């Protein structure tokens, strides 16, 4: 059974999506719910560039078939994929962001925004001891 809060969040996120946008696809249960809704809109003519943020999300996007495959092809375009190549940043910049998971996620978020992704979310998890992951 699907969590109503997750479905509600997916529906709310989808309301923000407009034709021609670049969209970060996220990960987890919320991303799966969002992708299913996004696929319906793509079938009805919405044109977006999706940017998968994990292999799991990329696989989910690929599994949706037909029109969804077209959306996935847009996701994997060279321009959006370039944003994920953090090796393109000078070492000094990567060091300023911090060589932690959180620091590099913030750097990736900046690069996605510069690539035209209108909504970017950085999520981090703290360990029980309070240290950064």
C-alpha positions as a printed NumPy array, in Angstrom:
array([[  0.   ,   0.   ,   0.   ],
       [  1.265,   3.459,  -0.879],
       [  1.808,   6.017,   1.864],
       [ -0.734,   8.854,   1.433],
       [  1.855,  11.417,   2.553],
       [  4.28 ,  10.239,  -0.156],
       [  1.544,  10.38 ,  -2.803],
       [  0.556,  13.858,  -1.634],
       [  4.17 ,  15.051,  -1.796],
       [  4.543,  13.579,  -5.297],
       [  1.363,  15.312,  -6.456],
       [  2.5  ,  18.628,  -4.961],
       [  5.909,  18.361,  -6.626],
       [  4.299,  17.57 ,  -9.96 ],
       [  2.215,  20.761,  -9.77 ],
       [  5.474,  22.731, -10.008],
       [  6.546,  21.098, -13.271],
       [  6.088,  23.106, -16.478],
       [  6.785,  22.281, -20.106],
       [ 10.456,  22.552, -21.02 ],
       [ 11.822,  22.269, -17.469],
       [ 14.806,  20.225, -16.323],
       [ 13.72 ,  18.093, -13.387],
       [ 15.876,  16.304, -10.821],
       [ 14.256,  12.882, -10.402],
       [ 15.378,  12.175,  -6.843],
       [ 15.533,   8.787,  -5.128],
       [ 13.383,   6.612,  -2.898],
       [  9.66 ,   6.011,  -2.555],
       [  8.785,   9.639,  -3.251],
       [ 10.742,   9.583,  -6.499],
       [  8.951,   6.423,  -7.65 ],
       [  5.546,   7.986,  -6.941],
       [  6.62 ,  11.211,  -8.664],
       [  7.974,   9.35 , -11.72 ],
       [  4.698,   7.473, -12.17 ],
       [  2.775,  10.754, -12.152],
       [  5.329,  12.468, -14.376],
       [  5.072,   9.587, -16.864],
       [  1.327,  10.236, -17.191],
       [  1.972,  13.889, -17.969],
       [  4.695,  13.008, -20.499],
       [  2.229,  10.633, -22.205],
       [ -0.117,  13.61 , -22.494],
       [  2.505,  15.783, -24.198],
       [  4.572,  17.351, -21.422],
       [  8.182,  17.802, -22.522],
       [ 10.761,  17.805, -19.752],
       [ 14.398,  16.91 , -19.267],
       [ 14.698,  14.59 , -16.28 ],
       [ 17.971,  14.193, -14.417],
       [ 18.22 ,  10.887, -12.507],
       [ 20.111,  11.248,  -9.261],
       [ 20.837,   7.535,  -8.844],
       [ 21.105,   4.329, -10.832],
       [ 17.895,   3.146,  -9.128],
       [ 15.983,   6.179, -10.383],
       [ 17.448,   5.761, -13.857],
       [ 16.343,   2.11 , -13.892],
       [ 12.86 ,   3.072, -12.697],
       [ 12.573,   5.687, -15.449],
       [ 13.699,   3.142, -18.06 ],
       [ 11.153,   0.582, -16.828],
       [  8.214,   2.866, -17.53 ],
       [  8.287,   2.166, -21.31 ],
       [  7.179,   4.127, -24.447],
       [  6.794,   7.802, -23.763],
       [  8.618,   7.392, -20.512],
       [ 11.607,   6.084, -22.459],
       [ 11.542,   9.317, -24.451],
       [ 11.624,  11.21 , -21.167],
       [ 14.531,   9.094, -19.968],
       [ 16.412,   9.796, -23.197],
       [ 16.068,  13.483, -22.406],
       [ 17.366,  12.804, -18.901],
       [ 20.53 ,  11.296, -20.246],
       [ 21.311,  14.182, -22.585],
       [ 24.958,  15.339, -22.607],
       [ 24.158,  18.728, -21.082],
       [ 22.432,  17.369, -18.005],
       [ 24.865,  14.483, -17.592],
       [ 27.785,  16.934, -17.622],
       [ 26.496,  18.448, -14.384],
       [ 27.091,  15.109, -12.661],
       [ 30.771,  15.012, -13.619],
       [ 32.221,  16.555, -10.477],
       [ 35.712,  15.779, -11.736],
       [ 35.212,  18.799, -14.009],
       [ 35.484,  21.076, -10.981],
       [ 38.92 ,  22.27 ,  -9.885],
       [ 40.25 ,  20.427,  -6.828],
       [ 40.288,  23.685,  -4.854],
       [ 36.547,  24.176,  -5.43 ],
       [ 35.782,  20.599,  -4.414],
       [ 37.901,  21.109,  -1.296],
       [ 36.014,  24.319,  -0.386],
       [ 32.717,  22.417,  -0.55 ],
       [ 34.269,  19.691,   1.598],
       [ 35.197,  16.193,   0.52 ],
       [ 32.249,  14.768,   2.44 ],
       [ 29.067,  13.313,   1.021],
       [ 27.167,  16.434,   2.069],
       [ 29.757,  18.835,   0.643],
       [ 29.888,  17.067,  -2.704],
       [ 26.059,  16.901,  -2.823],
       [ 25.973,  20.681,  -2.341],
       [ 28.484,  21.071,  -5.167],
       [ 26.336,  18.83 ,  -7.377],
       [ 23.258,  20.886,  -6.486],
       [ 25.036,  24.059,  -7.603],
       [ 26.053,  22.427, -10.884],
       [ 22.494,  21.196, -11.512],
       [ 21.139,  24.69 , -10.888],
       [ 23.713,  26.126, -13.292],
       [ 22.597,  23.523, -15.863],
       [ 19.051,  24.874, -15.618],
       [ 17.39 ,  22.436, -13.198],
       [ 14.753,  24.678, -11.571],
       [ 14.244,  22.684,  -8.355],
       [ 17.17 ,  21.019,  -6.572],
       [ 16.994,  19.27 ,  -3.2  ],
       [ 20.015,  18.364,  -1.087],
       [ 19.263,  15.692,   1.501],
       [ 21.756,  14.572,   4.081],
       [ 21.684,  12.105,   6.931],
       [ 23.428,  12.504,  10.226],
       [ 24.71 ,   9.465,  12.047],
       [ 23.544,   8.699,  15.611],
       [ 26.827,  10.2  ,  16.857],
       [ 26.078,  13.494,  15.11 ],
       [ 28.835,  13.358,  12.503],
       [ 28.314,  14.131,   8.83 ],
       [ 27.89 ,  11.163,   6.532]])
